[in-house]
């Protein structure tokens, strides 16, 4: 299970928790979604969690510039 949350200030900058989850969920072989401030996903590949976390970090850094 993965969960992402965004504060109001980063949502205003265009970062949405649902977009982040959709970007990283392939790493765990699952599905997910949510709202701009909170989203979750589940999958059947727990070995992919480290990759999902590093992908999330890179995505956030890219979006924040």
Secondary structure, DSSP 8 states (H G I E B T S, - for coil): -EEEE--HHHHHTT--HHHHHHHHGGGGTEEEEE-SSEEEEEES-GGGHHHHHHHHHHHHHHHH-
